[in-house]
Amino acid sequence: MTRLHTEAATQTAPRIQSAAERFGVMDRPELKYTPAVARETAHLYERVRNHIPEIEWPVYAPYVHAINRIKKERGAAILAHNYQTPDIFHCVADIAGDSLQLAREASLVDEQIIIQCGVHFMAETSKLLNMDKTVLIPDAKAGCSLSDSITGADVRLLKERYPGVPVVTYVNTSADVKAETDVCCTSSNAVAVCESFESDTILCIPDEYLAMNVAKQTSKKILTWKGHCEVHERFTAEELLAYKEADPTIEIIGHPECHPDVIAVCDYSGSTAGMINYVKDTRPPRVLLVTECSMASNIESEVEGVEFIKPCNLCPHMKRITLPKILDSLLYMTEEVVVDPAIAGRARLAVERMINLKN
């Protein structure tokens, strides 16, 4: 009955204009590596020369040049996650950071169009905090194994099974899941969020390994869900110990989405931002980041004298975002991220509670 009612309501509801209809489409520019393009992108190439061979730059430069020109004409801001490739992270992004940083920064930019270079839940979170802005993702199929591991219906069932138990949900989830949540958390504040409740039992979902790592740092009983990041779950303690045995001077820095056995052999564990700050502050001679491989490439140019050992576990979803797709997104205003207002209000409240708690 509910489904039929929804379909009927959809048929009678006024059609909402697409982003392409609201802003119009633009003609595709000529993508040639001219002397002018070479000059105007030379300073950007200096940021990525250690990652992109000089002979390949003529392929990248026309896209970089066109994107940086058209985003100004469009009045658009490009947000890039730390796991994006260096050509995106260093050459076209206006703001770069982890998922929460990007969502918070999106609400501060003057531009009314946001191009989210990350995975879908990140674009959704940016939309939740900026419902009056147009949020685009260059590839709507850029998903996330962790986000896909749980649905809003799953959370409702958990709440029925554990009545009255607070639900703390990782920000790496869909708006539908956030809407069923008491408060969201990040990898950096998960312990503090869990301890903010008087209850001695907490549902910390959906990342099982993050929850297990939180449980080691609190006296509360932490209930988990079997969700995993397909990048971080591939690392093993045996693999990292082999690196240590080969070179005891290597500092290993892990992300809390890794298995607790992995975290146990790390010299430091922290969120994406925490890992970056640790490297910048301590400047270890040799370091291995136990996370998505592109992050090491992106911060390598910012920390002189640090050698990065890269086990190179790549996120296939992040890598769906490319310069050609970013250009298409700007030209044709695709793919727009839309969140049902009935869900958005409750989901945004869970995110805002996290932000207010952190502050």
C-alpha positions in Angstrom: 0.0 0.0 0.0 2.8 2.4 0.9 4.6 1.7 -2.4 1.5 2.3 -4.5 0.8 5.5 -2.6 4.4 6.7 -3.2 4.1 6.0 -6.9 0.9 7.9 -7.2 2.3 10.9 -5.3 5.3 10.8 -7.7 3.0 11.0 -10.7 1.2 14.1 -9.5 4.2 15.9 -8.0 5.6 18.8 -10.1 8.7 17.9 -12.0 11.9 19.3 -10.6 14.3 20.8 -13.1 17.6 19.1 -13.6 20.9 20.9 -12.9 21.4 21.0 -16.7 18.1 22.7 -17.2 18.8 25.2 -14.3 22.3 26.1 -15.4 22.4 25.1 -19.0 25.1 23.0 -20.8 28.3 24.3 -22.3 30.1 23.4 -25.5 33.0 21.0 -25.2 36.3 22.9 -25.5 39.1 22.0 -27.8 41.6 19.9 -25.8 45.0 20.6 -27.3 48.4 21.0 -25.6 49.3 24.4 -27.0 52.2 26.6 -25.9 49.6 28.7 -24.0 48.3 25.7 -22.1 51.8 24.6 -21.3 52.7 28.0 -19.8 49.5 28.3 -17.8 49.7 24.8 -16.3 53.5 24.7 -15.7 53.2 25.7 -12.1 50.7 22.9 -11.5 52.9 20.3 -13.1 55.6 21.2 -10.6 53.3 19.8 -7.9 52.9 16.4 -9.6 56.1 15.9 -11.5 57.2 13.1 -9.2 54.0 11.2 -10.1 53.3 12.1 -13.7 56.1 11.6 -16.2 56.9 14.8 -18.2 56.1 12.9 -21.4 52.6 12.3 -20.2 51.8 15.8 -19.0 50.5 16.9 -22.5 47.7 14.5 -22.0 46.7 15.8 -18.6 47.3 19.5 -19.1 44.5 20.3 -21.6 42.0 18.8 -19.1 43.5 20.7 -16.2 43.5 23.9 -18.1 39.9 23.5 -19.3 38.6 22.5 -15.9 40.2 25.4 -14.0 38.8 27.8 -16.6 35.3 26.4 -16.8 34.8 26.0 -13.0 35.3 29.8 -12.7 32.8 30.5 -15.5 30.3 28.1 -13.8 30.9 29.5 -10.4 31.7 26.0 -9.1 34.0 24.8 -6.4 35.8 21.4 -6.7 36.2 19.4 -3.6 38.6 16.4 -3.6 39.1 13.7 -1.1 42.6 12.6 0.0 42.2 9.4 -1.9 41.9 11.1 -5.3 44.8 10.9 -7.7 47.5 13.6 -7.7 46.3 15.2 -10.9 42.9 15.9 -9.3 44.1 16.6 -5.8 46.9 19.0 -6.7 45.8 20.5 -10.1 42.1 21.2 -10.0 40.8 20.9 -6.5 39.8 24.1 -4.6 39.5 22.2 -1.3 41.0 18.9 -0.3 40.6 16.8 2.8 38.7 13.9 4.4 35.0 13.3 4.0 34.0 15.4 7.0 36.3 18.3 6.2 34.9 18.4 2.7 31.3 18.5 3.9 32.0 21.2 6.4 34.0 23.3 3.9 31.3 22.9 1.3 29.0 25.0 3.5 31.5 27.8 3.7 32.2 28.3 0.0 30.5 31.1 -1.9 30.0 29.0 -5.0 26.5 27.6 -5.6 27.8 24.5 -7.5 29.9 21.9 -5.8 31.7 19.2 -7.7 32.4 16.4 -5.2 35.5 14.3 -6.2 35.0 11.4 -3.9 32.5 8.6 -3.5 28.7 8.9 -3.4 28.2 9.1 0.4 30.6 12.0 0.6 28.6 13.9 -2.0 25.4 13.0 -0.1 26.8 14.4 3.1 27.8 17.6 1.4 24.3 17.9 0.1 22.8 17.3 3.5 24.7 20.2 4.9 24.1 22.4 1.8 20.6 21.7 0.7 20.4 25.1 -1.1 23.4 24.3 -3.3 23.8 22.1 -6.3 26.1 19.1 -5.6 27.4 17.1 -8.5 29.5 13.9 -8.5 31.4 13.1 -11.8 30.5 9.4 -11.6 27.4 8.4 -9.7 28.7 4.8 -9.6 31.5 5.8 -7.3 30.2 3.8 -4.4 31.7 2.4 -1.2 31.8 -1.2 0.2 31.4 0.1 3.7 28.4 2.3 2.9 26.8 -0.5 0.8 27.1 -2.9 3.8 24.1 -1.5 5.6 20.7 0.1 4.8 18.2 2.3 6.8 16.0 -0.8 7.1 18.9 -2.7 8.7 19.3 0.0 11.3 15.6 0.0 12.1 15.8 -3.7 12.7 18.8 -3.2 15.0 16.9 -0.6 17.0 14.1 -3.1 17.4 16.5 -5.8 18.6 18.3 -3.4 21.0 15.6 -0.9 22.1 17.0 2.2 23.8 20.6 1.5 22.8 22.1 4.7 21.2 23.1 4.3 17.5 26.4 5.8 16.5 26.9 5.6 12.8 30.1 6.2 10.9 29.9 9.2 8.5 30.8 6.7 5.7 27.2 5.8 5.2 24.2 6.8 3.1 21.7 9.5 4.0 19.1 6.8 4.5 21.2 5.2 7.3 22.1 8.6 8.8 18.4 9.3 9.1 18.0 6.4 11.5 21.0 7.4 13.6 21.3 9.2 16.9 24.7 10.8 16.0 27.4 10.2 13.4 31.1 9.9 14.0 34.4 9.9 12.2 37.4 7.7 12.8 38.9 10.6 14.8 36.1 11.2 17.2 34.3 7.7 17.4 35.5 7.1 21.0 34.4 10.5 22.2 31.1 10.2 20.5 30.4 6.8 22.1 31.5 8.0 25.5 29.1 11.1 25.2 26.2 8.8 26.0 25.2 7.7 29.5 24.3 4.2 28.2 26.8 1.5 29.0 26.0 -0.2 25.6 26.4 1.5 22.2 25.7 0.4 18.7 28.7 1.5 16.7 28.0 0.8 13.0 28.7 -0.2 10.3 32.5 -0.6 10.3 33.3 -3.6 12.4 37.0 -2.9 12.7 36.5 0.7 13.7 34.1 -0.5 16.3 36.5 -3.1 17.6 39.2 -0.5 17.8 36.9 1.8 19.7 36.0 -1.0 22.1 39.7 -1.2 23.1 39.6 2.4 24.2 36.4 2.5 26.2 34.7 0.6 29.1 31.4 0.7 27.2 30.0 -2.4 25.5 30.3 -1.8 21.8 27.9 -3.7 19.5 29.2 -4.1 15.9 28.0 -4.7 12.4 30.0 -6.7 9.8 30.8 -3.8 7.4 34.3 -3.3 6.1 36.3 -1.0 3.8 37.6 -3.1 1.0 40.8 -1.2 0.9 41.7 -1.3 4.6 40.5 -4.9 5.2 43.2 -6.2 2.8 46.1 -5.2 5.0 47.4 -7.8 7.4 49.6 -7.7 10.5 51.9 -10.3 8.8 52.4 -8.1 5.9 53.4 -5.1 8.0 55.7 -7.1 10.3 57.5 -8.2 7.1 58.1 -4.6 6.3 59.4 -4.0 9.8 61.7 -7.0 9.7 63.2 -5.8 6.4 63.7 -2.3 7.7 63.1 -1.6 11.5 63.4 2.2 10.9 60.1 2.3 9.0 57.3 4.0 10.9 53.9 2.3 10.2 50.8 4.5 10.4 47.4 2.9 10.3 43.8 3.9 9.8 41.2 2.7 12.4 39.3 1.0 9.6 42.0 -1.7 9.6 41.7 -4.9 11.7 42.8 -4.5 15.3 45.6 -6.9 14.7 47.0 -4.5 12.1 46.6 -1.5 14.4 48.5 -3.4 17.1 51.7 -3.4 15.0 51.4 0.2 13.9 53.5 3.0 15.4 50.6 5.4 15.2 46.9 5.0 14.4 44.6 7.9 13.4 42.0 9.3 11.1 43.0 10.4 7.6 43.6 13.9 8.8 45.4 12.6 11.9 47.7 10.4 9.8 48.6 13.4 7.6 49.3 15.7 10.6 51.4 13.0 12.2 53.7 12.8 9.2 53.9 16.6 8.8 54.7 17.1 12.5 57.1 14.2 13.1 58.7 13.9 9.7 59.8 10.2 10.0 62.6 9.4 7.5 60.6 6.4 6.1 56.9 5.9 6.6 54.3 3.4 5.4 50.7 4.6 5.4 48.3 1.8 6.0 45.5 3.3 3.9 44.6 4.1 0.3 47.7 4.5 -1.8 47.0 7.8 -3.4 47.1 9.6 0.0 50.8 9.0 0.3 51.3 10.4 -3.2 49.3 13.5 -2.4 51.2 14.4 0.8 54.6 13.3 -0.5 55.2 16.7 -2.2 54.3 18.5 1.1 56.8 16.8 3.4 60.4 17.0 2.2 62.8 14.4 3.4 60.2 11.7 4.1 60.3 8.6 2.0 57.0 6.8 1.5 56.8 3.0 1.2 53.6 2.3 -0.6 51.8 -1.1 -0.3 49.4 0.4 -2.8 45.9 -0.8 -2.0 43.8 1.3 -4.3 40.1 2.1 -3.9 38.4 1.2 -7.2 35.5 3.5 -6.4 37.6 6.6 -5.9 39.4 5.9 -9.1 36.2 6.2 -11.1 36.6 9.9 -10.7 38.9 11.2 -13.5 39.7 14.5 -15.2 37.6 13.8 -18.3 34.6 13.0 -16.0 35.1 16.2 -14.0 35.1 18.2 -17.2 31.9 16.5 -18.4 30.3 17.2 -15.0 31.1 20.9 -15.4 30.0 21.0 -19.0 26.8 19.0 -18.7 26.0 19.5 -15.0 26.1 15.7 -14.2 25.5 13.7 -12.0 23.4 15.7 -9.6 23.1 14.4 -6.0 19.5 14.7 -4.7 18.4 13.7 -1.2 14.7 13.3 -0.2 13.8 16.2 2.1 12.0 13.7 4.4 15.2 11.9 4.9 17.5 14.9 4.7 16.3 16.6 7.9 16.8 13.6 10.1 20.1 12.7 8.5 21.5 16.2 8.7 20.6 16.3 12.4 22.8 13.3 13.1 25.7 14.9 11.3 25.2 18.3 13.0 25.1 16.6 16.4 28.6 15.1 15.6 29.9 18.5 14.5 28.5 20.3 17.6 29.9 17.6 19.9 33.3 17.9 18.3 33.3 21.7 18.8 
